[in-house]
Amino acid sequence: MIGRIKGQLVEVVENVILLDAGGVAYEVELTSTALARLPARDQQLSLYTHFVVREDAQLLYGFATREERDLFRVLIRINGVGPKLAVKLISSIDLHDLAVSVANKDVAMLMRVPGVGRKTAERLLVELKDKLGDLVSGEVATLDRGDNRAALEAEGALISLGYKSSEAARVINSVRSEGGNAEDLLRAALQRIGKVAEVVP
């Protein structure tokens, strides 16, 4: 197993790099996070990796952090999730937001990932339920939904405005006690976010 690799960045083609490690150049497929952290060409680079051996190919996947690599290994053990789809999931949803989606049983969030249909999303929610705790550092904010449709709608509206699922859940939780319909909760949430923005430089 190749768990980590360090070498000189030779070439980048889409999300695949060529990395010269001790005179041997390896093709490594990267997540979007790892891709975003690439140095300039000919500079040194270190990546956590996972080596996949198939009958028709030997593939090396690269990750920005150990947590990304560990999540990849959890995902590929799930029926119907291969390495390609696991990379898409990691590249589309960060670990914290994935944990929030699983905790909130948010099928819609997972279905936004290219290649993830409803059945796969539902399977992911079930399989990941008890497997993300050790990977996530810090407290994960979850929305205590109950039967509160207004809170669900307000959270969805925040996400559609560009806020991350984790942030939307935290803010809606903080204003739910004020009551009201979805529009009232959304207005209160945006005011809360605005107040935070005013005090944070």
C-alpha positions as a Markdown table, in Angstrom:
| # | Residue | x | y | z |
|---|---|---|---|---|
| 1 | Met | 0.0 | 0.0 | 0.0 |
| 2 | Ile | 1.3 | 3.5 | -0.9 |
| 3 | Gly | 0.0 | 5.7 | 1.9 |
| 4 | Arg | 2.0 | 8.8 | 1.2 |
| 5 | Ile | 4.1 | 10.2 | -1.5 |
| 6 | Lys | 6.5 | 13.1 | -1.8 |
| 7 | Gly | 8.1 | 14.4 | -5.0 |
| 8 | Gln | 8.4 | 17.1 | -7.6 |
| 9 | Leu | 5.3 | 18.3 | -9.4 |
| 10 | Val | 5.9 | 17.7 | -13.2 |
| 11 | Glu | 2.6 | 18.2 | -14.9 |
| 12 | Val | -1.1 | 18.9 | -14.2 |
| 13 | Val | -3.9 | 17.7 | -16.5 |
| 14 | Glu | -7.4 | 18.5 | -15.2 |
| 15 | Asn | -7.4 | 16.7 | -11.8 |
| 16 | Val | -4.5 | 14.3 | -12.5 |
| 17 | Ile | -0.9 | 15.2 | -11.8 |
| 18 | Leu | 2.4 | 13.7 | -12.6 |
| 19 | Leu | 4.7 | 13.5 | -9.6 |
| 20 | Asp | 8.4 | 12.6 | -9.8 |
| 21 | Ala | 9.3 | 10.7 | -6.7 |
| 22 | Gly | 12.9 | 9.6 | -6.7 |
| 23 | Gly | 13.1 | 9.4 | -10.5 |
| 24 | Val | 9.8 | 7.5 | -10.9 |
| 25 | Ala | 6.9 | 9.6 | -12.2 |
| 26 | Tyr | 3.5 | 8.7 | -10.7 |
| 27 | Glu | 0.1 | 9.6 | -12.1 |
| 28 | Val | -2.1 | 10.7 | -9.2 |
| 29 | Glu | -5.8 | 11.6 | -9.3 |
| 30 | Leu | -6.6 | 14.4 | -6.8 |
| 31 | Thr | -9.6 | 15.7 | -4.9 |
| 32 | Ser | -10.5 | 19.3 | -5.5 |
| 33 | Thr | -9.0 | 20.3 | -2.2 |
| 34 | Ala | -5.6 | 18.7 | -3.0 |
| 35 | Leu | -5.8 | 20.3 | -6.5 |
| 36 | Ala | -6.4 | 23.7 | -5.0 |
| 37 | Arg | -3.3 | 23.4 | -2.8 |
| 38 | Leu | -0.8 | 22.5 | -5.5 |
| 39 | Pro | 2.4 | 24.4 | -5.6 |
| 40 | Ala | 4.0 | 25.7 | -8.8 |
| 41 | Arg | 5.4 | 23.2 | -11.2 |
| 42 | Asp | 8.9 | 21.8 | -10.4 |
| 43 | Gln | 8.2 | 22.4 | -6.7 |
| 44 | Gln | 8.0 | 19.8 | -4.0 |
| 45 | Leu | 4.7 | 18.3 | -3.0 |
| 46 | Ser | 3.6 | 15.8 | -0.4 |
| 47 | Leu | 0.2 | 13.9 | -0.5 |
| 48 | Tyr | -1.6 | 11.3 | 1.4 |
| 49 | Thr | -2.5 | 8.5 | -1.0 |
| 50 | His | -4.5 | 5.4 | -1.6 |
| 51 | Phe | -3.5 | 2.8 | -4.1 |
| 52 | Val | -6.2 | 0.9 | -6.0 |
| 53 | Val | -5.4 | -2.3 | -7.9 |
| 54 | Arg | -7.9 | -3.6 | -10.5 |
| 55 | Glu | -7.6 | -6.3 | -13.1 |
| 56 | Asp | -7.2 | -3.6 | -15.9 |
| 57 | Ala | -5.4 | -0.8 | -14.0 |
| 58 | Gln | -3.4 | 0.4 | -11.0 |
| 59 | Leu | -4.6 | 3.8 | -9.8 |
| 60 | Leu | -3.2 | 6.2 | -7.3 |
| 61 | Tyr | -5.5 | 8.7 | -5.6 |
| 62 | Gly | -4.1 | 11.8 | -3.7 |
| 63 | Phe | -5.5 | 13.7 | -0.8 |
| 64 | Ala | -4.8 | 17.0 | 0.9 |
| 65 | Thr | -5.1 | 15.6 | 4.4 |
| 66 | Arg | -5.2 | 12.3 | 6.3 |
| 67 | Glu | -8.9 | 12.9 | 7.1 |
| 68 | Glu | -9.7 | 13.1 | 3.4 |
| 69 | Arg | -7.9 | 9.9 | 2.7 |
| 70 | Asp | -9.6 | 8.1 | 5.6 |
| 71 | Leu | -13.0 | 9.3 | 4.4 |
| 72 | Phe | -12.2 | 8.0 | 0.9 |
| 73 | Arg | -11.4 | 4.6 | 2.5 |
| 74 | Val | -14.7 | 4.6 | 4.3 |
| 75 | Leu | -16.7 | 5.5 | 1.2 |
| 76 | Ile | -15.2 | 2.9 | -1.1 |
| 77 | Arg | -16.3 | 0.2 | 1.3 |
| 78 | Ile | -19.9 | 1.1 | 0.7 |
| 79 | Asn | -21.7 | -1.0 | -1.9 |
| 80 | Gly | -22.1 | 1.0 | -5.1 |
| 81 | Val | -19.5 | 3.6 | -4.3 |
| 82 | Gly | -16.3 | 3.2 | -6.3 |
| 83 | Pro | -13.1 | 5.3 | -6.1 |
| 84 | Lys | -14.3 | 7.8 | -8.8 |
| 85 | Leu | -17.6 | 8.5 | -7.1 |
| 86 | Ala | -15.8 | 8.7 | -3.7 |
| 87 | Val | -13.5 | 11.4 | -5.2 |
| 88 | Lys | -16.5 | 13.3 | -6.5 |
| 89 | Leu | -18.2 | 13.2 | -3.1 |
| 90 | Ile | -15.1 | 14.4 | -1.3 |
| 91 | Ser | -14.6 | 17.1 | -3.9 |
| 92 | Ser | -18.2 | 18.3 | -3.7 |
| 93 | Ile | -18.9 | 18.2 | 0.0 |
| 94 | Asp | -16.3 | 18.8 | 2.8 |
| 95 | Leu | -16.1 | 16.4 | 5.7 |
| 96 | His | -18.0 | 18.6 | 8.1 |
| 97 | Asp | -20.9 | 19.3 | 5.8 |
| 98 | Leu | -21.1 | 15.6 | 4.9 |
| 99 | Ala | -21.4 | 14.8 | 8.6 |
| 100 | Val | -24.1 | 17.4 | 9.0 |
| 101 | Ser | -26.0 | 16.0 | 5.9 |
| 102 | Val | -25.8 | 12.5 | 7.4 |
| 103 | Ala | -26.9 | 13.6 | 10.9 |
| 104 | Asn | -29.8 | 15.5 | 9.3 |
| 105 | Lys | -30.7 | 12.7 | 6.8 |
| 106 | Asp | -30.3 | 15.3 | 4.1 |
| 107 | Val | -30.8 | 13.2 | 0.9 |
| 108 | Ala | -31.1 | 16.3 | -1.3 |
| 109 | Met | -27.6 | 17.5 | -0.3 |
| 110 | Leu | -26.0 | 14.3 | -1.4 |
| 111 | Met | -28.0 | 14.1 | -4.6 |
| 112 | Arg | -26.4 | 17.4 | -5.7 |
| 113 | Val | -23.1 | 15.5 | -6.2 |
| 114 | Pro | -22.8 | 14.3 | -9.9 |
| 115 | Gly | -23.5 | 10.6 | -10.1 |
| 116 | Val | -25.4 | 10.3 | -6.9 |
| 117 | Gly | -29.0 | 9.3 | -7.3 |
| 118 | Arg | -31.6 | 8.9 | -4.6 |
| 119 | Lys | -30.9 | 5.2 | -3.9 |
| 120 | Thr | -27.2 | 5.9 | -3.6 |
| 121 | Ala | -27.8 | 8.9 | -1.4 |
| 122 | Glu | -30.1 | 6.9 | 0.9 |
| 123 | Arg | -27.5 | 4.1 | 1.1 |
| 124 | Leu | -24.8 | 6.6 | 2.1 |
| 125 | Leu | -27.0 | 8.0 | 4.9 |
| 126 | Val | -27.4 | 4.6 | 6.3 |
| 127 | Glu | -23.9 | 3.4 | 5.9 |
| 128 | Leu | -22.2 | 6.6 | 7.1 |
| 129 | Lys | -24.4 | 7.1 | 10.2 |
| 130 | Asp | -21.9 | 5.6 | 12.6 |
| 131 | Lys | -18.7 | 5.9 | 10.7 |
| 132 | Leu | -17.9 | 9.6 | 10.6 |
| 133 | Gly | -17.6 | 10.4 | 14.3 |
| 134 | Asp | -13.9 | 9.6 | 14.4 |
| 135 | Leu | -13.1 | 11.6 | 11.3 |
| 136 | Val | -14.9 | 14.8 | 12.3 |
| 137 | Ser | -13.1 | 17.1 | 14.7 |
| 138 | Gly | -15.1 | 19.6 | 16.7 |
| 139 | Glu | -18.9 | 19.8 | 17.3 |
| 140 | Val | -21.2 | 19.2 | 14.4 |
| 141 | Ala | -24.2 | 21.4 | 14.4 |
| 142 | Thr | -27.4 | 19.5 | 13.5 |
| 143 | Leu | -30.9 | 20.8 | 13.0 |
| 144 | Asp | -33.4 | 19.4 | 15.5 |
| 145 | Arg | -36.0 | 19.2 | 12.9 |
| 146 | Gly | -38.9 | 17.3 | 14.5 |
| 147 | Asp | -42.0 | 18.2 | 12.5 |
| 148 | Asn | -41.0 | 21.9 | 12.0 |
| 149 | Arg | -41.5 | 22.4 | 8.3 |
| 150 | Ala | -40.8 | 26.1 | 8.6 |
| 151 | Ala | -37.3 | 25.4 | 10.0 |
| 152 | Leu | -36.6 | 23.0 | 7.1 |
| 153 | Glu | -37.7 | 25.5 | 4.5 |
| 154 | Ala | -35.7 | 28.3 | 6.1 |
| 155 | Glu | -32.6 | 26.1 | 6.2 |
| 156 | Gly | -33.1 | 25.2 | 2.5 |
| 157 | Ala | -33.5 | 28.9 | 1.6 |
| 158 | Leu | -30.2 | 29.7 | 3.3 |
| 159 | Ile | -28.4 | 26.9 | 1.4 |
| 160 | Ser | -29.9 | 28.1 | -1.9 |
| 161 | Leu | -28.5 | 31.6 | -1.1 |
| 162 | Gly | -25.0 | 30.1 | -1.0 |
| 163 | Tyr | -24.5 | 29.3 | 2.7 |
| 164 | Lys | -23.0 | 25.9 | 3.7 |
| 165 | Ser | -25.3 | 23.3 | 5.2 |
| 166 | Ser | -23.5 | 23.4 | 8.5 |
| 167 | Glu | -23.8 | 27.2 | 8.8 |
| 168 | Ala | -27.5 | 27.2 | 7.8 |
| 169 | Ala | -28.2 | 24.5 | 10.5 |
| 170 | Arg | -26.4 | 26.5 | 13.2 |
| 171 | Val | -28.1 | 29.8 | 12.4 |
| 172 | Ile | -31.6 | 28.3 | 12.1 |
| 173 | Asn | -31.1 | 26.5 | 15.4 |
| 174 | Ser | -30.2 | 29.8 | 17.0 |
| 175 | Val | -33.4 | 31.6 | 15.9 |
| 176 | Arg | -36.0 | 28.8 | 16.1 |
| 177 | Ser | -37.0 | 29.9 | 19.6 |
| 178 | Glu | -38.3 | 33.2 | 18.0 |
| 179 | Gly | -41.0 | 31.1 | 16.1 |
| 180 | Gly | -42.8 | 32.2 | 13.0 |
| 181 | Asn | -43.1 | 30.8 | 9.5 |
| 182 | Ala | -40.2 | 30.0 | 7.2 |
| 183 | Glu | -40.0 | 33.6 | 6.0 |
| 184 | Asp | -39.8 | 34.9 | 9.5 |
| 185 | Leu | -37.1 | 32.4 | 10.4 |
| 186 | Leu | -35.1 | 33.2 | 7.2 |
| 187 | Arg | -35.4 | 37.0 | 8.0 |
| 188 | Ala | -34.2 | 36.4 | 11.6 |
| 189 | Ala | -31.4 | 34.2 | 10.4 |
| 190 | Leu | -30.1 | 36.7 | 7.9 |
| 191 | Gln | -30.3 | 39.4 | 10.5 |
| 192 | Arg | -28.2 | 37.2 | 12.9 |
| 193 | Ile | -25.7 | 36.6 | 10.2 |
| 194 | Gly | -25.5 | 40.3 | 9.4 |
| 195 | Lys | -24.8 | 41.1 | 13.1 |
| 196 | Val | -22.0 | 38.6 | 13.1 |
| 197 | Ala | -20.6 | 40.1 | 10.0 |
| 198 | Glu | -20.6 | 43.5 | 11.5 |
| 199 | Val | -18.4 | 42.5 | 14.5 |
| 200 | Val | -16.1 | 40.2 | 12.6 |
| 201 | Pro | -13.5 | 42.2 | 10.6 |
